[in-house]
Amino acid sequence: MNAVTFLSPVTEEIKLVEARMRAQADEAHPDLRAALEHLLSAGGKRVRPTLGLLVGNMLGAPLEKLVTLGAAVELLHTATLVHDDLIDGSLLRRGTPTLNARWSPPATVLTGDFLFARAAKLAAETDHLPLMKLFSDTLAIIVNGELTQMFTSRGLVNRENYYRRIYAKTASLFEMTSRAAAMVSPVDEDTIESMRDFGYQIGMAFQIVDDILDFTGDQNAVGKPLGSDLLNGLVTLPGIYYAEVNPSDPDVLSLPQGGWTNNENMTRLVEKIRASSCTKKAMLEADGHIDRALARLEDMPASAERDALENLAKYIVDRKV
Amino acid sequence: MNAVTFLSPVTEEIKLVEARMRAQADEAHPDLRAALEHLLSAGGKRVRPTLGLLVGNMLGAPLEKLVTLGAAVELLHTATLVHDDLIDGSLLRRGTPTLNARWSPPATVLTGDFLFARAAKLAAETDHLPLMKLFSDTLAIIVNGELTQMFTSRGLVNRENYYRRIYAKTASLFEMTSRAAAMVSPVDEDTIESMRDFGYQIGMAFQIVDDILDFTGDQNAVGKPLGSDLLNGLVTLPGIYYAEVNPSDPDVLSLPQGGWTNNENMTRLVEKIRASSCTKKAMLEADGHIDRALARLEDMPASAERDALENLAKYIVDRKV
């Protein structure tokens, strides 16, 4: 399974999405155009626009609306990354210098704002009011999630909190994209609900796998040190499983009291989690989401797009980066 | 002329706008609610929502849409102030500590983002797609203006650049508010265009007067040192007039070469501008905008709202803060 398998039916259309994204800076200041170019060329697999294009093409949506939606979603995603990197003080993302590393914090704040503005403008250009509302609701969910994460004490071991967090951080945008693509298609409410859930499920799986890769991934490919979440006080699903099985482990007990600031202890805890079956358990949970997503596809019309969505869902749990 | 004169017809309705703004944080984290409360209670005269309410009431718009529009506009304005204060490192605004002074920069970035998200959500709740587009266009204009200001070399003495800057910074939102209030009213395109121009003219006057008050205002009331714009390398209309009349003044000549960083020289230049007729000339220009705004009101239906709009326009040039 590789990215090509799910991208192939929309390879050409993704280029239209990229062009639409780039066009958003056409009238902006040259430095801002250069920044946007830098952000867009840093890549990523364009999973979100691909999801929207595949769902919409499968269901008969007009291409123009899907391209606009895809560009809006990816710009929104890019805007949140720009502000995230600033907030975390990250200097690299996917091995490429962040905007934050190259620019001043003020310029970075404003570039993120500019991308928000352009994403909202694109969403409005779909000429679809419910989609527009969904878009602004999702933006509010994402930002509120980040704020909650910032205010919630680090080192918290709490399953409910974790699910809410990854929904806000990741699944909400996948859910919105898939749902919105169905909303602009000539289909009934049941189909829209199926596609909403499809997006939700693969979005939850996507973030769980990201959190697993933080323990098991190739550090060079992921571009972060092993266990970086835990070293930042963020307890993800593998750690939660570990804490549930080992409630009296002193490193686990130390977490809510700020034990996550102790680098040596956390490196040891990361090793214990890696040596345990907890990353596998977490992966089973991600697989469960993917199974529910695949079940949603069964009632959809047989097509190259449906096959590609199946591959996209499977890719999310199979990927190594 | 005082604020009461133009506020009175909509005093009760402004309370509805305030309630709608506060409600945006209802489901948010308690710390965020407190931050929003702090921002809203810091006051301001709610000139923008008042403008929207007066125009819409005069033209027969549904109150509900005007309240939603007013809350959207004021939240958007608040969001830009939050990020501005962060960017400038300002610790006080209107004599009250900024969010930036009380919170960490990351929390401030995210609070601004949250306000953007909620403003967009409110704009969508007007159920009016052209208004929604106008809203996102205006956000893009504002942010692009801030970025351009950041990238443009400080100390620039350029009239065109100045007008573009104050349009993006201030007049665009006044223009949008007045135009949008007309758009949701049962009126023809000519009336919408008149009200767009009314908003544009008072917005341009508003910022010109702000820039004059930076030279002539009561420092305690304005909450900034005298000539603070020039000390930050920002040459506004009084300075542009002065430079046009005194092109070989060494302090003027030094500006584009970074002379604005010399505090002693700039304090002297501020004094020279204050002693000249340049602030008066700038005020005449603001008066011209207000005259054009008042002319736009002549064809509007006679009403308490029209009178209040007249007072609002006059207040903008008469105010001392």
Interface residues (C-beta under 8 A of the other chain):
Chain A: E27 A28 H29 D31 L32 H83 L86 I87 P105 P106 A107 V109 L110 T111 G112 D113 F114 F116 A117 R118 A120 K121 A123 A124 E125 D127 L129 M132 K133 F135 S136 D137 L139 A140 I142 V143 N144 E146 L147 T148 M150 F151
Chain B: E27 A28 H29 D31 L32 H83 L86 I87 P105 P106 A107 V109 L110 T111 G112 D113 F114 F116 A117 R118 A120 K121 A123 A124 E125 D127 L129 M132 K133 F135 S136 D137 L139 A140 I142 V143 N144 E146 L147 T148 M150 F151
